[in-house]
Amino acid sequence: MTKTMQPSLPQPSSTLSLWHRTTRSFPHLHANRLAPVPASTKYLIIGSGISGVLTAWKLVESGVNAEDVLIIEAREAVSGASGRNAGHIRPDSFRGFPGYAKFHGPEQARKILENERVVLENVRKFVKEHKIDCDFNYMRTFEVALTDEVVDSLSKSMAAFKAAGGDVSHVKYYEGEAAKKETRVPEALCAYESPAASNHPGKLVQWILNDFIVKGGKLWTHCPVTKMDRFRSDNSPSLRWEVHTPRGVIATETVVHCTNAYAAYLLPELGKFITPRRSQVNSFVPPLSLSGEDSLKHTMALRYRADHFFSVNALNNGMVVLGGTGTRSSSDMTSEDLITFDDSKYSDRLAHNSTKEFLGLCHEPDSASLRHGEGLDHAWTGIIGMTADGAPLVGPIEGLDGQWICAGFNGHGMAGIFTCAPGLAKLISDLSWQDTGLPECFQFSTERIRRSTNQRVKSTL
Ligand SMILES: Cc1cc2nc3c(=O)[nH]c(=O)nc-3n(C[C@H](O)[C@H](O)[C@H](O)COP(=O)(O)OP(=O)(O)OC[C@H]3O[C@@H](n4cnc5c(N)ncnc54)[C@H](O)[C@@H]3O)c2cc1C
């Protein structure tokens, strides 16, 4: 049974990620930090992660007056998972199919994976069209099997996905020596290659946020929303909600919850549906063997078991970023300890485990052989919003007219939100679900939450 947490607001003293540490001069980082909130706004978006910021941007693109849109953020701008992830936009080509199919059926499972491919292409086009300086690099990624168990499960997932009509024409397969050579992982038993991207997620989201503000949009940071009530006044029939913050109350027509792991604080009915889970990422400066011409030019997931893996991201500047799940056997914490809203801590043991993987990629015997400045650079954590059925929640919130949600991205938001947030903006603008092109199983419904809460999907990210 998964531990249930009391809902929480984002906690104040979170770790700074590599992305945060390299963008401290972003001018809107602490926008309106001490100012009282506006008395009213037409659209109020809670959360300045990629969900909130892109929903706001897309609303403005569709014709909404930017001055009518206010983003409220509990901490500094982009301080949630969007500013502290592993920088990977890595569509799942087939691996997660059986898990999704168990919950949502084969057709929806296929659509979930197809959606991730669309997201990668959408981000690629968006970055190119707007010439965004966010270290975006379209490259190859590999699912690397390091045990027979993983060889077997990947092959079964691929077969099941194909049987459901899934397209794998973009996936290349290597085994034995070819897998070792392509991936540069000496222990690789087999590997599946597909397209992905590396990027600086902080710079990407900050660009969108800045563009929204330049167009007239508003941002209030360090300003948690603590409560919501129905607005009662005969003078302003269009205003529906009173949104409470420590710096005043905002009356609004439309509330959009882009609060990911924290959604249940304002929507208690999600308390058992969205579970917070801390995840750790570590950045590394490569030594000679993995730098210069030999720097890593592809990304990977190194899989030991379904629930034990390391994600490996290769940045444009040659640095390597490793994330992982941190299961009971691989960390100094039990998996129960990882169910938390606390992103102020990181684990030395997880950093050590990632260092071992990194040294394996460099073929270095141990950290002692590295120069000062090489090896582990930084470790940070963030909170993932895990949903009971493995799919995000998008759409209108039943029973709360004028309230909408885009949340619960299960550690895969960079591969999901670039269709979900634009889809939500369409729904808010009165278009239909069909117009969003999203899998139907993403749609918010009370019935979905009730049904899923007692049979959680097992996460393998
Ligand atoms: C360590 C880590 C590594 C990851 N690696 C990857 C990866 O490599 N690839 C990938 O695809 N995905 C990855 N993810 C997942 C991805 O980062 C998320 O799915 C995505 O960023 C979610 O975006 P979001 O905007 O929905 O949520 P967030 O970015 O979490 O934004 C939610 C915002 O809401 C604010 N907020 C919450 N409650 C309130 C409130 N009451 N009042 C005001 N503000 C509030 C929060 O402070 C936060 O800024 C990772 C996540 C983590 C934590």
The ligand as a Gaussian input file, in Angstrom:
#p B3LYP/6-31G(d) Opt

LIG

0 1
 C       14.083000      15.425000     -10.022000
 C       13.165000      15.367000     -11.204000
 C       13.629000      14.912000     -12.440000
 C       12.776000      14.886000     -13.547000
 N       13.288000      14.551000     -14.767000
 C       12.477000      14.626000     -15.857000
 C       12.991000      14.408000     -17.150000
 O       14.194000      14.250000     -17.334000
 N       12.124000      14.396000     -18.205000
 C       10.783000      14.628000     -18.034000
 O       10.015000      14.553000     -19.000000
 N       10.291000      14.925000     -16.825000
 C       11.095000      14.938000     -15.740000
 N       10.599000      15.250000     -14.515000
 C        9.187000      15.622000     -14.417000
 C        8.920000      17.030000     -14.920000
 O        9.891000      17.912000     -14.430000
 C        7.517000      17.443000     -14.467000
 O        6.586000      16.484000     -14.923000
 C        7.108000      18.797000     -14.978000
 O        8.111000      19.747000     -14.767000
 C        5.835000      19.228000     -14.277000
 O        5.567000      20.559000     -14.638000
 P        4.366000      21.306000     -13.928000
 O        4.360000      22.676000     -14.430000
 O        3.131000      20.496000     -14.061000
 O        4.749000      21.257000     -12.372000
 P        5.868000      22.053000     -11.574000
 O        6.996000      22.414000     -12.417000
 O        6.124000      21.268000     -10.334000
 O        5.134000      23.392000     -11.213000
 C        4.116000      23.463000     -10.234000
 C        4.280000      24.832000      -9.569000
 O        3.148000      25.100000      -8.752000
 C        3.592000      25.804000      -7.613000
 N        2.545000      25.646000      -6.604000
 C        2.080000      24.489000      -6.087000
 N        1.084000      24.737000      -5.214000
 C        0.912000      26.073000      -5.182000
 C        0.035000      26.926000      -4.479000
 N       -0.907000      26.462000      -3.638000
 N        0.137000      28.273000      -4.665000
 C        1.057000      28.783000      -5.546000
 N        1.905000      27.997000      -6.242000
 C        1.836000      26.663000      -6.063000
 C        4.901000      25.124000      -7.276000
 O        5.717000      25.904000      -6.450000
 C        5.500000      24.881000      -8.652000
 O        6.338000      25.928000      -9.073000
 C       11.428000      15.282000     -13.395000
 C       10.956000      15.736000     -12.163000
 C       11.823000      15.791000     -11.071000
 C       11.296000      16.309000      -9.764000

